[in-house]
Amino acid sequence: MSIETDTAADIDGDHVEALATEFGEAIAELPVYQRFKETKDAVENHEEAQAAIQEFEQIREEFMLARQTGNASQEDLRKVQQKQEELHDIPVMSDYLEAQNELELRLQELNEIVSEELAVDFGQKAGGCCED
């Protein structure tokens, strides 16, 4: 490659990176993202929610270990599900999960718009193998 071509490639790359930065900043300004961030912060600062998250994670981890060793029972699964329901019933947590779902739907829409121009799904991690 010549120096001119390298410079043109750098300018194009810089332009794409600048557009990507603007895109990220625009997403961060969306009301759906702002709501997600607010509800996430609320969960992180809510003692009851944090205690319930820790309890759920511990029970879920114990269940996963029991399942790996073939010692998990239906009762163990019900206990995990019950703790998850209790966690989701905490108002700040249910608000967060709703906001997270709304954000994921919006990001999926944006991914589809960007992906229309590409030969690959923009939002998926590029792998070493083709997908059907």
N, CA, C and O atoms as CSV, one atom per row, in Angstrom:
chain,resi,resn,atom,element,x,y,z
A,1,MET,N,N,0.826,-1.184,0.000
A,1,MET,CA,C,0.000,0.000,0.000
A,1,MET,C,C,0.866,1.242,0.000
A,1,MET,O,O,1.952,1.267,0.580
A,2,SER,N,N,0.374,2.252,-0.649
A,2,SER,CA,C,1.104,3.517,-0.648
A,2,SER,C,C,0.767,4.300,0.611
A,2,SER,O,O,-0.166,3.960,1.339
A,3,ILE,N,N,1.523,5.332,0.853
A,3,ILE,CA,C,1.288,6.190,2.011
A,3,ILE,C,C,-0.083,6.834,1.900
A,3,ILE,O,O,-0.797,6.940,2.898
A,4,GLU,N,N,-0.470,7.273,0.687
A,4,GLU,CA,C,-1.771,7.908,0.495
A,4,GLU,C,C,-2.901,6.951,0.856
A,4,GLU,O,O,-3.866,7.353,1.506
A,5,THR,N,N,-2.795,5.695,0.444
A,5,THR,CA,C,-3.826,4.712,0.735
A,5,THR,C,C,-3.912,4.454,2.236
A,5,THR,O,O,-5.003,4.375,2.801
A,6,ASP,N,N,-2.744,4.324,2.880
A,6,ASP,CA,C,-2.741,4.119,4.324
A,6,ASP,C,C,-3.414,5.282,5.035
A,6,ASP,O,O,-4.206,5.077,5.955
A,7,THR,N,N,-3.102,6.494,4.615
A,7,THR,CA,C,-3.688,7.681,5.234
A,7,THR,C,C,-5.195,7.711,4.996
A,7,THR,O,O,-5.953,8.033,5.911
A,8,ALA,N,N,-5.634,7.384,3.802
A,8,ALA,CA,C,-7.067,7.358,3.506
A,8,ALA,C,C,-7.767,6.307,4.358
A,8,ALA,O,O,-8.873,6.537,4.848
A,9,ALA,N,N,-7.127,5.158,4.534
A,9,ALA,CA,C,-7.711,4.109,5.367
A,9,ALA,C,C,-7.803,4.573,6.815
A,9,ALA,O,O,-8.796,4.303,7.491
A,10,ASP,N,N,-6.771,5.270,7.296
A,10,ASP,CA,C,-6.800,5.786,8.666
A,10,ASP,C,C,-7.915,6.807,8.831
A,10,ASP,O,O,-8.625,6.798,9.837
A,11,ILE,N,N,-8.072,7.689,7.845
A,11,ILE,CA,C,-9.126,8.702,7.921
A,11,ILE,C,C,-10.487,8.027,7.929
A,11,ILE,O,O,-11.353,8.398,8.722
A,12,ASP,N,N,-10.692,7.037,7.061
A,12,ASP,CA,C,-11.960,6.315,7.034
A,12,ASP,C,C,-12.199,5.607,8.362
A,12,ASP,O,O,-13.308,5.634,8.896
A,13,GLY,N,N,-11.150,4.970,8.897
A,13,GLY,CA,C,-11.269,4.287,10.182
A,13,GLY,C,C,-11.586,5.264,11.295
A,13,GLY,O,O,-12.422,4.985,12.154
A,14,ASP,N,N,-10.918,6.415,11.283
A,14,ASP,CA,C,-11.188,7.442,12.285
A,14,ASP,C,C,-12.627,7.926,12.179
A,14,ASP,O,O,-13.286,8.153,13.194
A,15,HIS,N,N,-13.117,8.084,10.953
A,15,HIS,CA,C,-14.489,8.549,10.732
A,15,HIS,C,C,-15.492,7.527,11.273
A,15,HIS,O,O,-16.469,7.889,11.929
A,16,VAL,N,N,-15.241,6.267,10.993
A,16,VAL,CA,C,-16.136,5.214,11.485
A,16,VAL,C,C,-16.111,5.171,13.008
A,16,VAL,O,O,-17.157,5.026,13.641
A,17,GLU,N,N,-14.931,5.294,13.598
A,17,GLU,CA,C,-14.833,5.304,15.059
A,17,GLU,C,C,-15.561,6.508,15.648
A,17,GLU,O,O,-16.213,6.390,16.685
A,18,ALA,N,N,-15.456,7.652,15.001
A,18,ALA,CA,C,-16.162,8.847,15.471
A,18,ALA,C,C,-17.675,8.635,15.386
A,18,ALA,O,O,-18.413,9.010,16.297
A,19,LEU,N,N,-18.121,8.040,14.303
A,19,LEU,CA,C,-19.554,7.747,14.167
A,19,LEU,C,C,-20.013,6.747,15.227
A,19,LEU,O,O,-21.105,6.879,15.778
A,20,ALA,N,N,-19.178,5.749,15.509
A,20,ALA,CA,C,-19.523,4.762,16.537
A,20,ALA,C,C,-19.618,5.430,17.905
A,20,ALA,O,O,-20.498,5.099,18.699
A,21,THR,N,N,-18.724,6.358,18.177
A,21,THR,CA,C,-18.768,7.096,19.437
A,21,THR,C,C,-20.048,7.918,19.523
A,21,THR,O,O,-20.722,7.930,20.553
A,22,GLU,N,N,-20.377,8.602,18.437
A,22,GLU,CA,C,-21.619,9.384,18.401
A,22,GLU,C,C,-22.836,8.488,18.588
A,22,GLU,O,O,-23.783,8.857,19.283
A,23,PHE,N,N,-22.813,7.326,17.976
A,23,PHE,CA,C,-23.905,6.368,18.095
A,23,PHE,C,C,-24.068,5.932,19.557
A,23,PHE,O,O,-25.181,5.897,20.083
A,24,GLY,N,N,-22.962,5.606,20.192
A,24,GLY,CA,C,-23.009,5.221,21.603
A,24,GLY,C,C,-23.516,6.346,22.482
A,24,GLY,O,O,-24.312,6.116,23.393
A,25,GLU,N,N,-23.066,7.549,22.219
A,25,GLU,CA,C,-23.527,8.703,22.992
A,25,GLU,C,C,-25.021,8.944,22.775
A,25,GLU,O,O,-25.741,9.289,23.711
A,26,ALA,N,N,-25.477,8.761,21.542
A,26,ALA,CA,C,-26.901,8.941,21.244
A,26,ALA,C,C,-27.740,7.891,21.972
A,26,ALA,O,O,-28.817,8.200,22.483
A,27,ILE,N,N,-27.257,6.665,22.020
A,27,ILE,CA,C,-27.964,5.610,22.748
A,27,ILE,C,C,-28.039,5.967,24.229
A,27,ILE,O,O,-29.080,5.787,24.861
A,28,ALA,N,N,-26.938,6.472,24.783
A,28,ALA,CA,C,-26.901,6.841,26.203
A,28,ALA,C,C,-27.885,7.961,26.528
A,28,ALA,O,O,-28.282,8.115,27.682
A,29,GLU,N,N,-28.281,8.741,25.531
A,29,GLU,CA,C,-29.236,9.835,25.737
A,29,GLU,C,C,-30.694,9.403,25.563
A,29,GLU,O,O,-31.609,10.158,25.891
A,30,LEU,N,N,-30.910,8.193,25.051
A,30,LEU,CA,C,-32.282,7.719,24.859
A,30,LEU,C,C,-32.998,7.606,26.205
A,30,LEU,O,O,-32.404,7.148,27.181
A,31,PRO,N,N,-34.257,8.012,26.269
A,31,PRO,CA,C,-35.025,7.861,27.516
A,31,PRO,C,C,-35.052,6.420,28.020
A,31,PRO,O,O,-35.031,6.192,29.229
A,32,VAL,N,N,-35.100,5.447,27.112
A,32,VAL,CA,C,-35.143,4.046,27.523
A,32,VAL,C,C,-33.832,3.650,28.212
A,32,VAL,O,O,-33.839,2.854,29.151
A,33,TYR,N,N,-32.709,4.207,27.747
A,33,TYR,CA,C,-31.429,3.927,28.400
A,33,TYR,C,C,-31.349,4.647,29.743
A,33,TYR,O,O,-30.882,4.083,30.732
A,34,GLN,N,N,-31.802,5.879,29.770
A,34,GLN,CA,C,-31.788,6.647,31.017
A,34,GLN,C,C,-32.610,5.950,32.095
A,34,GLN,O,O,-32.195,5.875,33.251
A,35,ARG,N,N,-33.785,5.437,31.705
A,35,ARG,CA,C,-34.630,4.708,32.664
A,35,ARG,C,C,-33.914,3.451,33.156
A,35,ARG,O,O,-33.945,3.141,34.346
A,36,PHE,N,N,-33.270,2.730,32.237
A,36,PHE,CA,C,-32.523,1.541,32.615
A,36,PHE,C,C,-31.439,1.899,33.634
A,36,PHE,O,O,-31.304,1.229,34.658
A,37,LYS,N,N,-30.675,2.944,33.357
A,37,LYS,CA,C,-29.586,3.343,34.252
A,37,LYS,C,C,-30.126,3.741,35.627
A,37,LYS,O,O,-29.548,3.375,36.651
A,38,GLU,N,N,-31.222,4.483,35.651
A,38,GLU,CA,C,-31.820,4.901,36.918
A,38,GLU,C,C,-32.296,3.699,37.734
A,38,GLU,O,O,-32.070,3.638,38.942
A,39,THR,N,N,-32.951,2.749,37.079
A,39,THR,CA,C,-33.460,1.583,37.802
A,39,THR,C,C,-32.317,0.672,38.240
A,39,THR,O,O,-32.398,0.038,39.292
A,40,LYS,N,N,-31.257,0.604,37.443
A,40,LYS,CA,C,-30.080,-0.182,37.826
A,40,LYS,C,C,-29.437,0.420,39.070
A,40,LYS,O,O,-29.094,-0.296,40.011
A,41,ASP,N,N,-29.277,1.730,39.066
A,41,ASP,CA,C,-28.712,2.415,40.233
A,41,ASP,C,C,-29.586,2.196,41.465
A,41,ASP,O,O,-29.077,2.001,42.569
A,42,ALA,N,N,-30.910,2.229,41.269
A,42,ALA,CA,C,-31.829,2.023,42.394
A,42,ALA,C,C,-31.643,0.636,42.998
A,42,ALA,O,O,-31.630,0.486,44.220
A,43,VAL,N,N,-31.500,-0.381,42.146
A,43,VAL,CA,C,-31.291,-1.748,42.629
A,43,VAL,C,C,-29.958,-1.847,43.366
A,43,VAL,O,O,-29.871,-2.450,44.436
A,44,GLU,N,N,-28.923,-1.248,42.782
A,44,GLU,CA,C,-27.595,-1.323,43.400
A,44,GLU,C,C,-27.550,-0.639,44.759
A,44,GLU,O,O,-26.717,-0.993,45.594
A,45,ASN,N,N,-28.421,0.328,44.998
A,45,ASN,CA,C,-28.432,1.071,46.255
A,45,ASN,C,C,-29.554,0.641,47.199
A,45,ASN,O,O,-29.794,1.302,48.209
A,46,HIS,N,N,-30.235,-0.441,46.889
A,46,HIS,CA,C,-31.364,-0.914,47.687
A,46,HIS,C,C,-30.916,-2.135,48.496
A,46,HIS,O,O,-30.645,-3.195,47.932
A,47,GLU,N,N,-30.842,-1.980,49.803
A,47,GLU,CA,C,-30.312,-3.046,50.662
A,47,GLU,C,C,-31.101,-4.341,50.543
A,47,GLU,O,O,-30.512,-5.418,50.454
A,48,GLU,N,N,-32.424,-4.249,50.541
A,48,GLU,CA,C,-33.249,-5.457,50.455
A,48,GLU,C,C,-33.000,-6.185,49.136
A,48,GLU,O,O,-32.863,-7.408,49.109
A,49,ALA,N,N,-32.944,-5.431,48.055
A,49,ALA,CA,C,-32.706,-6.043,46.744
A,49,ALA,C,C,-31.330,-6.695,46.692
A,49,ALA,O,O,-31.190,-7.803,46.173
A,50,GLN,N,N,-30.316,-6.023,47.223
A,50,GLN,CA,C,-28.969,-6.581,47.216
A,50,GLN,C,C,-28.890,-7.865,48.044
A,50,GLN,O,O,-28.235,-8.828,47.645
A,51,ALA,N,N,-29.558,-7.875,49.195
A,51,ALA,CA,C,-29.576,-9.084,50.025
A,51,ALA,C,C,-30.288,-10.219,49.295
A,51,ALA,O,O,-29.839,-11.364,49.332
A,52,ALA,N,N,-31.396,-9.901,48.635
A,52,ALA,CA,C,-32.153,-10.920,47.898
A,52,ALA,C,C,-31.350,-11.445,46.710
A,52,ALA,O,O,-31.406,-12.636,46.404
A,53,ILE,N,N,-30.615,-10.580,46.049
A,53,ILE,CA,C,-29.768,-10.998,44.923
A,53,ILE,C,C,-28.698,-11.960,45.417
A,53,ILE,O,O,-28.470,-13.006,44.809
A,54,GLN,N,N,-28.047,-11.613,46.506
A,54,GLN,CA,C,-27.002,-12.482,47.055
A,54,GLN,C,C,-27.574,-13.836,47.469
A,54,GLN,O,O,-26.967,-14.876,47.214
A,55,GLU,N,N,-28.745,-13.818,48.109
A,55,GLU,CA,C,-29.369,-15.073,48.533
A,55,GLU,C,C,-29.743,-15.917,47.313
A,55,GLU,O,O,-29.503,-17.124,47.296
A,56,PHE,N,N,-30.327,-15.285,46.299
A,56,PHE,CA,C,-30.690,-16.006,45.089
A,56,PHE,C,C,-29.460,-16.595,44.414
A,56,PHE,O,O,-29.469,-17.761,44.018
A,57,GLU,N,N,-28.405,-15.802,44.279
A,57,GLU,CA,C,-27.181,-16.280,43.626
A,57,GLU,C,C,-26.582,-17.467,44.375
A,57,GLU,O,O,-26.103,-18.416,43.754
A,58,GLN,N,N,-26.607,-17.417,45.691
A,58,GLN,CA,C,-26.062,-18.528,46.480
A,58,GLN,C,C,-26.884,-19.792,46.258
A,58,GLN,O,O,-26.319,-20.865,46.047
A,59,ILE,N,N,-28.196,-19.682,46.302
A,59,ILE,CA,C,-29.070,-20.845,46.107
A,59,ILE,C,C,-28.935,-21.374,44.681
A,59,ILE,O,O,-28.914,-22.585,44.464
A,60,ARG,N,N,-28.844,-20.472,43.721
A,60,ARG,CA,C,-28.690,-20.890,42.325
A,60,ARG,C,C,-27.360,-21.603,42.125
A,60,ARG,O,O,-27.299,-22.618,41.430
A,61,GLU,N,N,-26.295,-21.083,42.726
A,61,GLU,CA,C,-24.983,-21.719,42.611
A,61,GLU,C,C,-24.989,-23.114,43.240
A,61,GLU,O,O,-24.430,-24.054,42.676
A,62,GLU,N,N,-25.616,-23.243,44.399
A,62,GLU,CA,C,-25.723,-24.548,45.051
A,62,GLU,C,C,-26.501,-25.521,44.162
A,62,GLU,O,O,-26.143,-26.694,44.055
A,63,PHE,N,N,-27.563,-25.028,43.527
A,63,PHE,CA,C,-28.351,-25.875,42.626
A,63,PHE,C,C,-27.514,-26.313,41.428
A,63,PHE,O,O,-27.555,-27.479,41.032
A,64,MET,N,N,-26.750,-25.377,40.847
A,64,MET,CA,C,-25.924,-25.716,39.685
A,64,MET,C,C,-24.877,-26.769,40.044
A,64,MET,O,O,-24.618,-27.681,39.258
A,65,LEU,N,N,-24.283,-26.646,41.215
A,65,LEU,CA,C,-23.308,-27.652,41.652
A,65,LEU,C,C,-23.980,-29.011,41.857
A,65,LEU,O,O,-23.448,-30.046,41.457
A,66,ALA,N,N,-25.153,-28.991,42.486
A,66,ALA,CA,C,-25.892,-30.239,42.700
A,66,ALA,C,C,-26.279,-30.858,41.364
A,66,ALA,O,O,-26.239,-32.079,41.211
A,67,ARG,N,N,-26.647,-30.039,40.413
A,67,ARG,CA,C,-27.031,-30.550,39.088
A,67,ARG,C,C,-25.835,-31.182,38.384
A,67,ARG,O,O,-25.970,-32.213,37.724
A,68,GLN,N,N,-24.663,-30.562,38.524
A,68,GLN,CA,C,-23.462,-31.110,37.892
A,68,GLN,C,C,-23.092,-32.472,38.462
A,68,GLN,O,O,-22.562,-33.328,37.753
A,69,THR,N,N,-23.370,-32.666,39.729
A,69,THR,CA,C,-23.034,-33.943,40.360
A,69,THR,C,C,-24.187,-34.937,40.312
A,69,THR,O,O,-24.074,-36.054,40.817
A,70,GLY,N,N,-25.296,-34.528,39.705
A,70,GLY,CA,C,-26.453,-35.409,39.592
A,70,GLY,C,C,-27.274,-35.495,40.868
A,70,GLY,O,O,-28.078,-36.414,41.022
A,71,ASN,N,N,-27.083,-34.546,41.791
A,71,ASN,CA,C,-27.795,-34.581,43.060
A,71,ASN,C,C,-28.907,-33.544,43.170
A,71,ASN,O,O,-29.466,-33.360,44.252
A,72,ALA,N,N,-29.233,-32.873,42.093
A,72,ALA,CA,C,-30.281,-31.852,42.129
A,72,ALA,C,C,-31.650,-32.516,42.061
A,72,ALA,O,O,-31.871,-33.454,41.295
A,73,SER,N,N,-32.552,-32.009,42.875
A,73,SER,CA,C,-33.915,-32.551,42.892
A,73,SER,C,C,-34.900,-31.504,42.365
A,73,SER,O,O,-34.553,-30.338,42.177
A,74,GLN,N,N,-36.109,-31.944,42.138
A,74,GLN,CA,C,-37.167,-31.024,41.730
A,74,GLN,C,C,-37.411,-29.991,42.823
A,74,GLN,O,O,-37.706,-28.832,42.535
A,75,GLU,N,N,-37.287,-30.412,44.067
A,75,GLU,CA,C,-37.461,-29.486,45.194
A,75,GLU,C,C,-36.380,-28.405,45.163
A,75,GLU,O,O,-36.659,-27.241,45.449
A,76,ASP,N,N,-35.164,-28.781,44.821
A,76,ASP,CA,C,-34.082,-27.805,44.700
A,76,ASP,C,C,-34.405,-26.782,43.604
A,76,ASP,O,O,-34.192,-25.583,43.778
A,77,LEU,N,N,-34.915,-27.269,42.490
A,77,LEU,CA,C,-35.290,-26.391,41.385
A,77,LEU,C,C,-36.417,-25.452,41.815
A,77,LEU,O,O,-36.380,-24.258,41.516
A,78,ARG,N,N,-37.409,-25.986,42.511
A,78,ARG,CA,C,-38.513,-25.149,42.993
A,78,ARG,C,C,-38.007,-24.066,43.945
A,78,ARG,O,O,-38.504,-22.940,43.933
A,79,LYS,N,N,-37.021,-24.409,44.766
A,79,LYS,CA,C,-36.456,-23.436,45.700
A,79,LYS,C,C,-35.782,-22.287,44.938
A,79,LYS,O,O,-35.933,-21.122,45.303
A,80,VAL,N,N,-35.050,-22.619,43.893
A,80,VAL,CA,C,-34.401,-21.594,43.065
A,80,VAL,C,C,-35.469,-20.714,42.417
A,80,VAL,O,O,-35.358,-19.488,42.424
A,81,GLN,N,N,-36.497,-21.340,41.862
A,81,GLN,CA,C,-37.560,-20.584,41.212
A,81,GLN,C,C,-38.297,-19.687,42.201
A,81,GLN,O,O,-38.645,-18.553,41.872
A,82,GLN,N,N,-38.535,-20.187,43.404
A,82,GLN,CA,C,-39.222,-19.408,44.425
A,82,GLN,C,C,-38.392,-18.178,44.811
A,82,GLN,O,O,-38.924,-17.074,44.928
A,83,LYS,N,N,-37.093,-18.378,45.006
A,83,LYS,CA,C,-36.217,-17.256,45.366
A,83,LYS,C,C,-36.147,-16.231,44.233
A,83,LYS,O,O,-36.072,-15.027,44.478
A,84,GLN,N,N,-36.173,-16.715,43.006
A,84,GLN,CA,C,-36.159,-15.801,41.869
A,84,GLN,C,C,-37.452,-14.984,41.834
A,84,GLN,O,O,-37.418,-13.776,41.600
A,85,GLU,N,N,-38.580,-15.637,42.063
A,85,GLU,CA,C,-39.861,-14.923,42.098
A,85,GLU,C,C,-39.877,-13.890,43.221
A,85,GLU,O,O,-40.354,-12.773,43.026
A,86,GLU,N,N,-39.356,-14.256,44.399
A,86,GLU,CA,C,-39.289,-13.317,45.519
A,86,GLU,C,C,-38.419,-12.117,45.158
A,86,GLU,O,O,-38.752,-10.981,45.495
A,87,LEU,N,N,-37.321,-12.366,44.481
A,87,LEU,CA,C,-36.430,-11.298,44.047
A,87,LEU,C,C,-37.149,-10.377,43.064
A,87,LEU,O,O,-37.074,-9.154,43.187
A,88,HIS,N,N,-37.835,-10.955,42.103
A,88,HIS,CA,C,-38.522,-10.173,41.076
A,88,HIS,C,C,-39.720,-9.416,41.635
A,88,HIS,O,O,-40.167,-8.436,41.039
A,89,ASP,N,N,-40.240,-9.859,42.768
A,89,ASP,CA,C,-41.378,-9.186,43.396
A,89,ASP,C,C,-40.983,-7.909,44.136
A,89,ASP,O,O,-41.854,-7.114,44.487
A,90,ILE,N,N,-39.708,-7.700,44.375
A,90,ILE,CA,C,-39.261,-6.457,45.012
A,90,ILE,C,C,-39.463,-5.343,43.977
A,90,ILE,O,O,-38.935,-5.430,42.868
A,91,PRO,N,N,-40.223,-4.296,44.331
A,91,PRO,CA,C,-40.575,-3.267,43.336
A,91,PRO,C,C,-39.388,-2.678,42.562
A,91,PRO,O,O,-39.482,-2.517,41.345
A,92,VAL,N,N,-38.278,-2.352,43.232
A,92,VAL,CA,C,-37.150,-1.774,42.485
A,92,VAL,C,C,-36.567,-2.793,41.506
A,92,VAL,O,O,-36.065,-2.421,40.445
A,93,MET,N,N,-36.633,-4.061,41.857
A,93,MET,CA,C,-36.106,-5.099,40.979
A,93,MET,C,C,-37.027,-5.305,39.780
A,93,MET,O,O,-36.551,-5.450,38.654
A,94,SER,N,N,-38.326,-5.320,40.005
A,94,SER,CA,C,-39.247,-5.491,38.875
A,94,SER,C,C,-39.181,-4.292,37.937
A,94,SER,O,O,-39.294,-4.453,36.722
A,95,ASP,N,N,-38.998,-3.082,38.488
A,95,ASP,CA,C,-38.819,-1.896,37.646
A,95,ASP,C,C,-37.559,-2.028,36.795
A,95,ASP,O,O,-37.564,-1.713,35.605
A,96,TYR,N,N,-36.481,-2.498,37.423
A,96,TYR,CA,C,-35.220,-2.686,36.711
A,96,TYR,C,C,-35.371,-3.712,35.590
A,96,TYR,O,O,-34.920,-3.477,34.469
A,97,LEU,N,N,-35.997,-4.835,35.885
A,97,LEU,CA,C,-36.147,-5.887,34.877
A,97,LEU,C,C,-37.003,-5.411,33.710
A,97,LEU,O,O,-36.733,-5.759,32.560
A,98,GLU,N,N,-38.029,-4.623,33.995
A,98,GLU,CA,C,-38.862,-4.059,32.927
A,98,GLU,C,C,-38.047,-3.094,32.069
A,98,GLU,O,O,-38.113,-3.139,30.841
A,99,ALA,N,N,-37.278,-2.220,32.723
A,99,ALA,CA,C,-36.443,-1.262,31.994
A,99,ALA,C,C,-35.377,-1.984,31.173
A,99,ALA,O,O,-35.084,-1.588,30.045
A,100,GLN,N,N,-34.805,-3.035,31.736
A,100,GLN,CA,C,-33.793,-3.816,31.024
A,100,GLN,C,C,-34.403,-4.452,29.768
A,100,GLN,O,O,-33.789,-4.433,28.701
A,101,ASN,N,N,-35.585,-5.002,29.892
A,101,ASN,CA,C,-36.259,-5.620,28.754
A,101,ASN,C,C,-36.548,-4.581,27.663
A,101,ASN,O,O,-36.336,-4.843,26.479
A,102,GLU,N,N,-37.032,-3.403,28.070
A,102,GLU,CA,C,-37.317,-2.342,27.100
A,102,GLU,C,C,-36.045,-1.903,26.380
A,102,GLU,O,O,-36.057,-1.685,25.168
A,103,LEU,N,N,-34.948,-1.772,27.126
A,103,LEU,CA,C,-33.678,-1.393,26.515
A,103,LEU,C,C,-33.201,-2.463,25.544
A,103,LEU,O,O,-32.751,-2.141,24.444
A,104,GLU,N,N,-33.292,-3.724,25.932
A,104,GLU,CA,C,-32.858,-4.805,25.047
A,104,GLU,C,C,-33.660,-4.813,23.749
A,104,GLU,O,O,-33.105,-5.051,22.676
A,105,LEU,N,N,-34.960,-4.556,23.842
A,105,LEU,CA,C,-35.788,-4.496,22.632
A,105,LEU,C,C,-35.358,-3.344,21.728
A,105,LEU,O,O,-35.284,-3.500,20.509
A,106,ARG,N,N,-35.076,-2.193,22.324
A,106,ARG,CA,C,-34.643,-1.031,21.542
A,106,ARG,C,C,-33.282,-1.288,20.898
A,106,ARG,O,O,-33.068,-0.948,19.734
A,107,LEU,N,N,-32.369,-1.883,21.651
A,107,LEU,CA,C,-31.051,-2.200,21.091
A,107,LEU,C,C,-31.153,-3.226,19.973
A,107,LEU,O,O,-30.398,-3.176,19.003
A,108,GLN,N,N,-32.092,-4.156,20.114
A,108,GLN,CA,C,-32.312,-5.138,19.047
A,108,GLN,C,C,-32.808,-4.439,17.784
A,108,GLN,O,O,-32.388,-4.782,16.679
A,109,GLU,N,N,-33.696,-3.466,17.942
A,109,GLU,CA,C,-34.174,-2.700,16.782
A,109,GLU,C,C,-33.017,-1.966,16.108
A,109,GLU,O,O,-32.898,-1.973,14.882
A,110,LEU,N,N,-32.172,-1.337,16.910
A,110,LEU,CA,C,-31.020,-0.618,16.353
A,110,LEU,C,C,-30.049,-1.577,15.676
A,110,LEU,O,O,-29.484,-1.255,14.631
A,111,ASN,N,N,-29.853,-2.753,16.266
A,111,ASN,CA,C,-28.992,-3.767,15.671
A,111,ASN,C,C,-29.515,-4.163,14.292
A,111,ASN,O,O,-28.736,-4.324,13.352
A,112,GLU,N,N,-30.819,-4.318,14.174
A,112,GLU,CA,C,-31.401,-4.705,12.887
A,112,GLU,C,C,-31.188,-3.624,11.837
A,112,GLU,O,O,-30.924,-3.927,10.674
A,113,ILE,N,N,-31.301,-2.364,12.246
A,113,ILE,CA,C,-31.089,-1.258,11.306
A,113,ILE,C,C,-29.650,-1.258,10.813
A,113,ILE,O,O,-29.416,-1.142,9.610
A,114,VAL,N,N,-28.671,-1.386,11.721
A,114,VAL,CA,C,-27.263,-1.403,11.335
A,114,VAL,C,C,-26.959,-2.653,10.513
A,114,VAL,O,O,-26.230,-2.587,9.524
A,115,SER,N,N,-27.515,-3.781,10.921
A,115,SER,CA,C,-27.219,-5.054,10.249
A,115,SER,C,C,-27.738,-5.106,8.824
A,115,SER,O,O,-27.227,-5.881,8.016
A,116,GLU,N,N,-28.742,-4.299,8.493
A,116,GLU,CA,C,-29.258,-4.269,7.118
A,116,GLU,C,C,-28.157,-3.910,6.124
A,116,GLU,O,O,-28.193,-4.334,4.969
A,117,GLU,N,N,-27.178,-3.125,6.579
A,117,GLU,CA,C,-26.093,-2.685,5.703
A,117,GLU,C,C,-24.925,-3.663,5.667
A,117,GLU,O,O,-24.020,-3.522,4.845
A,118,LEU,N,N,-24.942,-4.647,6.551
A,118,LEU,CA,C,-23.802,-5.560,6.680
A,118,LEU,C,C,-24.192,-6.974,6.277
A,118,LEU,O,O,-25.372,-7.308,6.168
A,119,ALA,N,N,-23.187,-7.782,6.062
A,119,ALA,CA,C,-23.428,-9.189,5.726
A,119,ALA,C,C,-23.496,-10.056,6.973
A,119,ALA,O,O,-23.698,-11.266,6.873
A,120,VAL,N,N,-23.329,-9.449,8.157
A,120,VAL,CA,C,-23.366,-10.182,9.421
A,120,VAL,C,C,-24.263,-9.435,10.391
A,120,VAL,O,O,-24.556,-8.254,10.209
A,121,ASP,N,N,-24.689,-10.138,11.413
A,121,ASP,CA,C,-25.475,-9.525,12.476
A,121,ASP,C,C,-24.545,-8.633,13.283
A,121,ASP,O,O,-23.633,-9.129,13.944
A,122,PHE,N,N,-24.759,-7.343,13.239
A,122,PHE,CA,C,-23.888,-6.362,13.889
A,122,PHE,C,C,-23.749,-6.626,15.381
A,122,PHE,O,O,-22.654,-6.496,15.929
A,123,GLY,N,N,-24.830,-6.992,16.044
A,123,GLY,CA,C,-24.824,-7.153,17.486
A,123,GLY,C,C,-24.244,-8.462,17.978
A,123,GLY,O,O,-23.957,-8.589,19.169
A,124,GLN,N,N,-24.060,-9.438,17.108
A,124,GLN,CA,C,-23.500,-10.713,17.546
A,124,GLN,C,C,-21.994,-10.675,17.490
A,124,GLN,O,O,-21.397,-9.981,16.667
A,125,LYS,N,N,-21.391,-11.436,18.382
A,125,LYS,CA,C,-19.936,-11.555,18.366
A,125,LYS,C,C,-19.530,-12.349,17.130
A,125,LYS,O,O,-20.115,-13.391,16.834
A,126,ALA,N,N,-18.546,-11.861,16.425
A,126,ALA,CA,C,-18.065,-12.577,15.245
A,126,ALA,C,C,-17.353,-13.847,15.686
A,126,ALA,O,O,-16.512,-13.817,16.584
A,127,GLY,N,N,-17.687,-14.945,15.062
A,127,GLY,CA,C,-17.071,-16.210,15.409
A,127,GLY,C,C,-16.229,-16.745,14.268
A,127,GLY,O,O,-16.165,-16.153,13.190
A,128,GLY,N,N,-15.600,-17.845,14.516
A,128,GLY,CA,C,-14.748,-18.463,13.509
A,128,GLY,C,C,-15.480,-19.397,12.585
A,128,GLY,O,O,-14.868,-20.028,11.723
A,129,CYS,N,N,-16.773,-19.495,12.748
A,129,CYS,CA,C,-17.546,-20.441,11.947
A,129,CYS,C,C,-18.818,-19.757,11.450
A,129,CYS,O,O,-19.338,-18.829,12.069
A,130,CYS,N,N,-19.284,-20.240,10.338
A,130,CYS,CA,C,-20.525,-19.682,9.768
A,130,CYS,C,C,-21.731,-20.193,10.526
A,130,CYS,O,O,-21.738,-21.306,11.052
A,131,GLU,N,N,-22.756,-19.345,10.569
A,131,GLU,CA,C,-24.025,-19.763,11.181
A,131,GLU,C,C,-25.062,-19.877,10.085
A,131,GLU,O,O,-25.055,-19.107,9.124
A,132,ASP,N,N,-25.942,-20.831,10.233
A,132,ASP,CA,C,-27.035,-20.977,9.247
A,132,ASP,C,C,-28.249,-20.222,9.706
A,132,ASP,O,O,-29.271,-20.219,9.019
